[in-house]
């Protein structure tokens, strides 16, 4: 066939290559679509869980507020809180501190650990 109609054979090969390329691109797009849907679903679940946690926090704050209002002798002096008034303070990290930067009590505890690792003779 290639000797009798070389142009037709070349068109056939080009059409085959084009079909393979289209099939590969469709498989690639399907894989990307599934990946993006998975990422979206994961993000949506994280959003839902954060909303649930926020709701629980609001409930806890309101229960504490009700408890303190009931326990106070003059509830009119207490101001109701809201989420906007809460302040988040991150905990300090001790990871970057060297023994020289530890507070005095921390140095004492480090010294005590060194002493406790030594052998203690009976009677002392």
OpenMM code with the backbone's topology and positions (N, CA, C; nanometers):
from openmm import Vec3, app, unit

residues = "UNK UNK UNK UNK UNK UNK UNK UNK UNK UNK UNK UNK UNK UNK UNK UNK UNK UNK UNK UNK UNK UNK UNK UNK UNK UNK UNK UNK UNK UNK UNK UNK UNK UNK UNK UNK UNK UNK UNK UNK UNK UNK UNK UNK UNK UNK UNK UNK UNK UNK UNK UNK UNK UNK UNK UNK UNK UNK UNK UNK UNK UNK UNK UNK UNK UNK UNK UNK UNK UNK UNK UNK UNK UNK UNK UNK UNK UNK UNK UNK UNK UNK UNK UNK UNK UNK UNK UNK UNK UNK UNK UNK UNK UNK UNK UNK UNK UNK UNK UNK UNK UNK UNK UNK UNK UNK UNK UNK UNK UNK UNK UNK UNK UNK UNK UNK UNK UNK UNK UNK UNK UNK UNK UNK".split()
positions = [
    Vec3(0.0826, -0.1189, 0.0000),
    Vec3(0.0000, 0.0000, 0.0000),
    Vec3(0.0872, 0.1256, 0.0000),
    Vec3(0.1975, 0.1219, 0.0713),
    Vec3(0.2828, 0.2398, 0.0791),
    Vec3(0.3492, 0.2690, -0.0551),
    Vec3(0.3708, 0.1628, -0.1359),
    Vec3(0.4327, 0.1852, -0.2656),
    Vec3(0.3314, 0.2341, -0.3685),
    Vec3(0.2078, 0.1891, -0.3561),
    Vec3(0.1064, 0.2274, -0.4554),
    Vec3(0.0523, 0.3684, -0.4284),
    Vec3(0.0297, 0.4044, -0.3013),
    Vec3(-0.0237, 0.5374, -0.2675),
    Vec3(0.0525, 0.5914, -0.1475),
    Vec3(0.1681, 0.6499, -0.1681),
    Vec3(0.2479, 0.6971, -0.0554),
    Vec3(0.1822, 0.8129, 0.0204),
    Vec3(0.1069, 0.8943, -0.0491),
    Vec3(0.0403, 1.0062, 0.0182),
    Vec3(-0.0685, 0.9532, 0.1111),
    Vec3(-0.1436, 0.8548, 0.0652),
    Vec3(-0.2490, 0.7963, 0.1475),
    Vec3(-0.1904, 0.7243, 0.2686),
    Vec3(-0.0778, 0.6597, 0.2543),
    Vec3(-0.0122, 0.5919, 0.3653),
    Vec3(0.0382, 0.6937, 0.4678),
    Vec3(0.0924, 0.8058, 0.4191),
    Vec3(0.1397, 0.9099, 0.5107),
    Vec3(0.0224, 0.9711, 0.5868),
    Vec3(-0.0894, 0.9929, 0.5205),
    Vec3(-0.2093, 1.0451, 0.5882),
    Vec3(-0.2616, 0.9456, 0.6916),
    Vec3(-0.2533, 0.8183, 0.6605),
    Vec3(-0.2986, 0.7149, 0.7540),
    Vec3(-0.2109, 0.7143, 0.8796),
    Vec3(-0.0785, 0.7250, 0.8596),
    Vec3(0.0123, 0.7298, 0.9744),
    Vec3(-0.0106, 0.8564, 1.0571),
    Vec3(-0.0328, 0.9690, 0.9907),
    Vec3(-0.0579, 1.0943, 1.0630),
    Vec3(-0.1876, 1.0853, 1.1427),
    Vec3(-0.2911, 1.0240, 1.0829),
    Vec3(-0.4187, 1.0084, 1.1543),
    Vec3(-0.4021, 0.9158, 1.2743),
    Vec3(-0.3232, 0.8094, 1.2580),
    Vec3(-0.2974, 0.7197, 1.3714),
    Vec3(-0.2248, 0.7934, 1.4840),
    Vec3(-0.1234, 0.8704, 1.4483),
    Vec3(-0.0497, 0.9470, 1.5489),
    Vec3(-0.1379, 1.0492, 1.6182),
    Vec3(-0.2238, 1.1137, 1.5417),
    Vec3(-0.3152, 1.2126, 1.5985),
    Vec3(-0.4158, 1.1471, 1.6926),
    Vec3(-0.4669, 1.0311, 1.6571),
    Vec3(-0.5590, 0.9597, 1.7452),
    Vec3(-0.4913, 0.9148, 1.8741),
    Vec3(-0.3672, 0.8683, 1.8638),
    Vec3(-0.2933, 0.8272, 1.9840),
    Vec3(-0.2666, 0.9481, 2.0731),
    Vec3(-0.2301, 1.0615, 2.0109),
    Vec3(-0.2055, 1.1826, 2.0889),
    Vec3(-0.3333, 1.2317, 2.1571),
    Vec3(-0.4456, 1.2272, 2.0863),
    Vec3(-0.5740, 1.2676, 2.1473),
    Vec3(-0.6124, 1.1749, 2.2615),
    Vec3(-0.5925, 1.0461, 2.2412),
    Vec3(-0.6233, 0.9508, 2.3486),
    Vec3(-0.5362, 0.9738, 2.4708),
    Vec3(-0.4072, 0.9974, 2.4490),
    Vec3(-0.3172, 1.0256, 2.5609),
    Vec3(-0.3540, 1.1542, 2.6343),
    Vec3(-0.3891, 1.2565, 2.5574),
    Vec3(-0.4280, 1.3824, 2.6223),
    Vec3(-0.5589, 1.3662, 2.6996),
    Vec3(-0.6502, 1.2862, 2.6494),
    Vec3(-0.7762, 1.2626, 2.7220),
    Vec3(-0.7499, 1.1867, 2.8526),
    Vec3(-0.6597, 1.0897, 2.8475),
    Vec3(-0.6245, 1.0167, 2.9698),
    Vec3(-0.5575, 1.1106, 3.0692),
    Vec3(-0.4675, 1.1974, 3.0192),
    Vec3(-0.4025, 1.2948, 3.1069),
    Vec3(-0.5015, 1.3919, 3.1692),
    Vec3(-0.5954, 1.4426, 3.0903),
    Vec3(-0.6965, 1.5340, 3.1433),
    Vec3(-0.7886, 1.4647, 3.2437),
    Vec3(-0.8210, 1.3388, 3.2173),
    Vec3(-0.9050, 1.2655, 3.3126),
    Vec3(-0.8303, 1.2465, 3.4453),
    Vec3(-0.7008, 1.2155, 3.4387),
    Vec3(-0.6223, 1.1995, 3.5612),
    Vec3(-0.6131, 1.3318, 3.6369),
    Vec3(-0.5902, 1.4426, 3.5655),
    Vec3(-0.5853, 1.5735, 3.6308),
    Vec3(-0.7197, 1.6106, 3.6933),
    Vec3(-0.8280, 1.5786, 3.6241),
    Vec3(-0.9610, 1.6089, 3.6778),
    Vec3(-0.9867, 1.5318, 3.8066),
    Vec3(-0.9510, 1.4045, 3.8070),
    Vec3(-0.9691, 1.3242, 3.9283),
    Vec3(-0.8814, 1.3783, 4.0409),
    Vec3(-0.7578, 1.4182, 4.0102),
    Vec3(-0.6687, 1.4748, 4.1115),
    Vec3(-0.7271, 1.6047, 4.1680),
    Vec3(-0.7757, 1.6930, 4.0801),
    Vec3(-0.8314, 1.8207, 4.1271),
    Vec3(-0.9583, 1.7993, 4.2090),
    Vec3(-1.0403, 1.7038, 4.1694),
    Vec3(-1.1606, 1.6743, 4.2470),
    Vec3(-1.1245, 1.6206, 4.3852),
    Vec3(-1.0214, 1.5372, 4.3920),
    Vec3(-0.9765, 1.4850, 4.5209),
    Vec3(-0.9251, 1.5976, 4.6098),
    Vec3(-0.8457, 1.6881, 4.5526),
    Vec3(-0.7943, 1.8013, 4.6297),
    Vec3(-0.9087, 1.8904, 4.6782),
    Vec3(-1.0065, 1.9152, 4.5920),
    Vec3(-1.1194, 1.9989, 4.6302),
    Vec3(-1.1985, 1.9326, 4.7429),
    Vec3(-1.2213, 1.8025, 4.7316),
    Vec3(-1.2946, 1.7299, 4.8352),
    Vec3(-1.2204, 1.7359, 4.9685),
    Vec3(-1.0888, 1.7173, 4.9658),
    Vec3(-1.0079, 1.7237, 5.0873),
    Vec3(-1.0164, 1.8634, 5.1503),
    Vec3(-1.0057, 1.9665, 5.0670),
    Vec3(-1.0142, 2.1042, 5.1181),
    Vec3(-1.1533, 2.1327, 5.1738),
    Vec3(-1.2558, 2.0806, 5.1090),
    Vec3(-1.3917, 2.1030, 5.1570),
    Vec3(-1.4137, 2.0353, 5.2920),
    Vec3(-1.3585, 1.9144, 5.3090),
    Vec3(-1.3708, 1.8463, 5.4383),
    Vec3(-1.2962, 1.9226, 5.5481),
    Vec3(-1.1800, 1.9797, 5.5136),
    Vec3(-1.1074, 2.0607, 5.6112),
    Vec3(-1.1872, 2.1855, 5.6481),
    Vec3(-1.2527, 2.2458, 5.5507),
    Vec3(-1.3366, 2.3624, 5.5785),
    Vec3(-1.4524, 2.3252, 5.6697),
    Vec3(-1.5168, 2.2126, 5.6409),
    Vec3(-1.6271, 2.1681, 5.7257),
    Vec3(-1.5805, 2.1398, 5.8680),
    Vec3(-1.4655, 2.0746, 5.8821),
    Vec3(-1.4170, 2.0444, 6.0170),
    Vec3(-1.3793, 2.1720, 6.0912),
    Vec3(-1.3233, 2.2703, 6.0221),
    Vec3(-1.2916, 2.3970, 6.0898),
    Vec3(-1.4190, 2.4700, 6.1295),
    Vec3(-1.5242, 2.4604, 6.0491),
    Vec3(-1.6518, 2.5227, 6.0864),
    Vec3(-1.7117, 2.4531, 6.2079),
    Vec3(-1.7004, 2.3209, 6.2137),
    Vec3(-1.7509, 2.2474, 6.3300),
    Vec3(-1.6739, 2.2870, 6.4551),
    Vec3(-1.5404, 2.2978, 6.4425),
    Vec3(-1.4590, 2.3383, 6.5571),
    Vec3(-1.4914, 2.4805, 6.6012),
    Vec3(-1.5160, 2.5689, 6.5057),
    Vec3(-1.5539, 2.7059, 6.5406),
    Vec3(-1.6870, 2.7078, 6.6139),
    Vec3(-1.7806, 2.6255, 6.5678),
    Vec3(-1.9110, 2.6179, 6.6336),
    Vec3(-1.8958, 2.5643, 6.7761),
    Vec3(-1.8130, 2.4619, 6.7935),
    Vec3(-1.7892, 2.4075, 6.9276),
    Vec3(-1.7245, 2.5115, 7.0186),
    Vec3(-1.6322, 2.5897, 6.9629),
    Vec3(-1.5676, 2.6947, 7.0411),
    Vec3(-1.6694, 2.7992, 7.0850),
    Vec3(-1.7571, 2.8385, 6.9953),
    Vec3(-1.8608, 2.9356, 7.0307),
    Vec3(-1.9536, 2.8799, 7.1377),
    Vec3(-1.9891, 2.7519, 7.1264),
    Vec3(-2.0734, 2.6904, 7.2289),
    Vec3(-2.0029, 2.6878, 7.3636),
    Vec3(-1.8730, 2.6528, 7.3629),
    Vec3(-1.7974, 2.6485, 7.4882),
    Vec3(-1.7885, 2.7859, 7.5518),
    Vec3(-1.7637, 2.8869, 7.4701),
    Vec3(-1.7543, 3.0231, 7.5226),
    Vec3(-1.8882, 3.0666, 7.5803),
    Vec3(-1.9957, 3.0337, 7.5122),
    Vec3(-2.1272, 3.0746, 7.5634),
    Vec3(-2.1625, 2.9997, 7.6918),
    Vec3(-2.1247, 2.8718, 7.7015),
    Vec3(-2.1507, 2.7979, 7.8253),
    Vec3(-2.0691, 2.8543, 7.9410),
    Vec3(-1.9433, 2.8851, 7.9163),
    Vec3(-1.8609, 2.9463, 8.0205),
    Vec3(-1.9166, 3.0827, 8.0609),
    Vec3(-1.9592, 3.1572, 7.9632),
    Vec3(-2.0163, 3.2890, 7.9903),
    Vec3(-2.1423, 3.2764, 8.0757),
    Vec3(-2.2291, 3.1814, 8.0397),
    Vec3(-2.3512, 3.1603, 8.1192),
    Vec3(-2.3175, 3.1181, 8.2616),
    Vec3(-2.2185, 3.0318, 8.2756),
    Vec3(-2.1778, 2.9862, 8.4083),
    Vec3(-2.1273, 3.1038, 8.4921),
    Vec3(-2.0413, 3.1860, 8.4342),
    Vec3(-1.9875, 3.2985, 8.5098),
    Vec3(-2.0933, 3.4045, 8.5378),
    Vec3(-2.1857, 3.4236, 8.4458),
    Vec3(-2.2940, 3.5188, 8.4705),
    Vec3(-2.3841, 3.4702, 8.5832),
    Vec3(-2.4084, 3.3389, 8.5872),
    Vec3(-2.4931, 3.2851, 8.6940),
    Vec3(-2.4209, 3.2885, 8.8279),
    Vec3(-2.2894, 3.2698, 8.8265),
    Vec3(-2.2139, 3.2664, 8.9513),
    Vec3(-2.1852, 3.4060, 9.0062),
    Vec3(-2.1871, 3.5050, 8.9226),
    Vec3(-2.1547, 3.6408, 8.9675),
    Vec3(-2.2716, 3.6998, 9.0458),
    Vec3(-2.2377, 3.7792, 9.1455),
    Vec3(-2.3439, 3.8430, 9.2240),
    Vec3(-2.4048, 3.9591, 9.1475),
    Vec3(-2.3244, 4.0236, 9.0683),
    Vec3(-2.3737, 4.1354, 8.9886),
    Vec3(-2.3481, 4.1045, 8.8405),
    Vec3(-2.4375, 4.0340, 8.7766),
    Vec3(-2.4122, 3.9954, 8.6377),
    Vec3(-2.4139, 4.1136, 8.5413),
    Vec3(-2.4663, 4.2272, 8.5810),
    Vec3(-2.4695, 4.3428, 8.4914),
    Vec3(-2.3323, 4.4019, 8.4684),
    Vec3(-2.2349, 4.3722, 8.5535),
    Vec3(-2.1011, 4.4266, 8.5365),
    Vec3(-2.0170, 4.3464, 8.4375),
    Vec3(-2.0561, 4.2229, 8.4111),
    Vec3(-1.9806, 4.1412, 8.3169),
    Vec3(-2.0208, 4.1751, 8.1742),
    Vec3(-1.9240, 4.1743, 8.0849),
    Vec3(-1.9486, 4.2057, 7.9447),
    Vec3(-1.9479, 4.0747, 7.8668),
    Vec3(-2.0518, 4.0464, 7.7879),
    Vec3(-2.0508, 3.9242, 7.7079),
    Vec3(-1.9381, 3.9278, 7.6034),
    Vec3(-1.8752, 3.8139, 7.5832),
    Vec3(-1.7646, 3.8080, 7.4880),
    Vec3(-1.8151, 3.7640, 7.3517),
    Vec3(-1.7319, 3.7876, 7.2541),
    Vec3(-1.7612, 3.7405, 7.1186),
    Vec3(-1.6316, 3.6872, 7.0589),
    Vec3(-1.6425, 3.6223, 6.9467),
    Vec3(-1.5265, 3.5643, 6.8807),
    Vec3(-1.4301, 3.6746, 6.8379),
    Vec3(-1.4805, 3.7900, 6.8011),
    Vec3(-1.3952, 3.9004, 6.7564),
    Vec3(-1.3054, 3.9519, 6.8683),
    Vec3(-1.3470, 3.9330, 6.9937),
    Vec3(-1.2698, 3.9839, 7.1057),
    Vec3(-1.1639, 3.8845, 7.1531),
    Vec3(-1.1682, 3.7609, 7.1058),
    Vec3(-1.0701, 3.6608, 7.1474),
    Vec3(-0.9360, 3.6881, 7.0799),
    Vec3(-0.8285, 3.6672, 7.1520),
    Vec3(-0.6947, 3.6899, 7.1004),
    Vec3(-0.6194, 3.5581, 7.1069),
    Vec3(-0.5597, 3.5203, 6.9955),
    Vec3(-0.4805, 3.3972, 6.9901),
    Vec3(-0.3356, 3.4335, 7.0183),
    Vec3(-0.2770, 3.3703, 7.1183),
    Vec3(-0.1373, 3.3913, 7.1526),
    Vec3(-0.0658, 3.2582, 7.1340),
    Vec3(0.0267, 3.2515, 7.0382),
    Vec3(0.0959, 3.1239, 7.0161),
    Vec3(0.1875, 3.0918, 7.1325),
    Vec3(0.2039, 2.9625, 7.1578),
    Vec3(0.2902, 2.9200, 7.2677),
    Vec3(0.4363, 2.9389, 7.2273),
    Vec3(0.5212, 2.9748, 7.3212),
    Vec3(0.6623, 2.9938, 7.2859),
    Vec3(0.7263, 2.8598, 7.2560),
    Vec3(0.8157, 2.8603, 7.1614),
    Vec3(0.8817, 2.7346, 7.1253),
    Vec3(1.0165, 2.7281, 7.1939),
    Vec3(1.0471, 2.6120, 7.2505),
    Vec3(1.1734, 2.5904, 7.3197),
    Vec3(1.2731, 2.5169, 7.2317),
    Vec3(1.2430, 2.4986, 7.1059),
    Vec3(1.3268, 2.4163, 7.0202),
    Vec3(1.4606, 2.4831, 6.9888),
    Vec3(1.4638, 2.6129, 6.9718),
    Vec3(1.5860, 2.6796, 6.9316),
    Vec3(1.6737, 2.7223, 7.0472),
    Vec3(1.6368, 2.6949, 7.1711),
    Vec3(1.7127, 2.7433, 7.2854),
    Vec3(1.8268, 2.6478, 7.3190),
    Vec3(1.9397, 2.7048, 7.3488),
    Vec3(2.0542, 2.6276, 7.3973),
    Vec3(2.0539, 2.6352, 7.5488),
    Vec3(2.1314, 2.5512, 7.6176),
    Vec3(2.1320, 2.5550, 7.7646),
    Vec3(2.1687, 2.6915, 7.8207),
    Vec3(2.2496, 2.7724, 7.7488),
    Vec3(2.2859, 2.9041, 7.7999),
    Vec3(2.1671, 2.9994, 7.7952),
    Vec3(2.0710, 2.9738, 7.7066),
    Vec3(1.9561, 3.0614, 7.6934),
    Vec3(1.8406, 3.0198, 7.7837),
    Vec3(1.8497, 2.9053, 7.8485),
    Vec3(1.7430, 2.8593, 7.9354),
    Vec3(1.7349, 2.9465, 8.0593),
    Vec3(1.6167, 2.9615, 8.1171),
    Vec3(1.6085, 3.0370, 8.2417),
    Vec3(1.6815, 2.9636, 8.3534),
    Vec3(1.6984, 3.0314, 8.4655),
    Vec3(1.7769, 2.9765, 8.5753),
    Vec3(1.7214, 2.8426, 8.6228),
    Vec3(1.5894, 2.8315, 8.6334),
    Vec3(1.5291, 2.7061, 8.6769),
    Vec3(1.5566, 2.5944, 8.5770),
    Vec3(1.5557, 2.6279, 8.4478),
    Vec3(1.5865, 2.5282, 8.3458),
    Vec3(1.7289, 2.4793, 8.3569),
    Vec3(1.8224, 2.5699, 8.3937),
    Vec3(1.9609, 2.5292, 8.4116),
    Vec3(1.9738, 2.4382, 8.5325),
    Vec3(1.8985, 2.4668, 8.6380),
    Vec3(1.9024, 2.3818, 8.7575),
    Vec3(1.8515, 2.2422, 8.7236),
    Vec3(1.7410, 2.2362, 8.6470),
    Vec3(1.6874, 2.1053, 8.6087),
    Vec3(1.7852, 2.0300, 8.5209),
    Vec3(1.8553, 2.1007, 8.4312),
    Vec3(1.9549, 2.0336, 8.3470),
    Vec3(2.0695, 1.9818, 8.4314),
    Vec3(2.1087, 2.0585, 8.5337),
    Vec3(2.2148, 2.0142, 8.6231),
    Vec3(2.1693, 1.8933, 8.7025),
    Vec3(2.0457, 1.8942, 8.7472),
    Vec3(1.9926, 1.7815, 8.8236),
    Vec3(1.9896, 1.6554, 8.7388),
    Vec3(1.9592, 1.6701, 8.6109),
    Vec3(1.9592, 1.5526, 8.5238),
    Vec3(2.0989, 1.4955, 8.5126),
    Vec3(2.2006, 1.5827, 8.5031),
    Vec3(2.3378, 1.5341, 8.4941),
    Vec3(2.3780, 1.4630, 8.6224),
    Vec3(2.3345, 1.5164, 8.7379),
    Vec3(2.3663, 1.4553, 8.8665),
    Vec3(2.2950, 1.3214, 8.8809),
    Vec3(2.1708, 1.3130, 8.8345),
    Vec3(2.0935, 1.1905, 8.8510),
    Vec3(2.1479, 1.0766, 8.7662),
    Vec3(2.2231, 1.1096, 8.6633),
    Vec3(2.2787, 1.0047, 8.5799),
    Vec3(2.4039, 0.9434, 8.6424),
    Vec3(2.4643, 1.0124, 8.7387),
    Vec3(2.5815, 0.9583, 8.8080),
    Vec3(2.5358, 0.8500, 8.9055),
    Vec3(2.6292, 0.7649, 8.9384),
    Vec3(2.5962, 0.6601, 9.0370),
    Vec3(2.6001, 0.7213, 9.1770),
    Vec3(2.5018, 0.6901, 9.2576),
    Vec3(2.4943, 0.7391, 9.3943),
    Vec3(2.5258, 0.6230, 9.4868),
    Vec3(2.6252, 0.6451, 9.5725),
    Vec3(2.6651, 0.5389, 9.6649),
    Vec3(2.5589, 0.5229, 9.7741),
    Vec3(2.5386, 0.4028, 9.8233),
    Vec3(2.4397, 0.3817, 9.9290),
    Vec3(2.4749, 0.4634, 10.0529),
    Vec3(2.3735, 0.5193, 10.1178),
    Vec3(2.3924, 0.5976, 10.2382),
    Vec3(2.3994, 0.7460, 10.2115),
    Vec3(2.3973, 0.7856, 10.0893),
    Vec3(2.4027, 0.9286, 10.0588),
    Vec3(2.2733, 0.9733, 9.9995),
] * unit.nanometer
topology = app.Topology()
chain = topology.addChain("A")
for resn in residues:
    res = topology.addResidue(resn, chain)
    for name in ("N", "CA", "C"):
        topology.addAtom(name, app.Element.getBySymbol(name[0]), res)
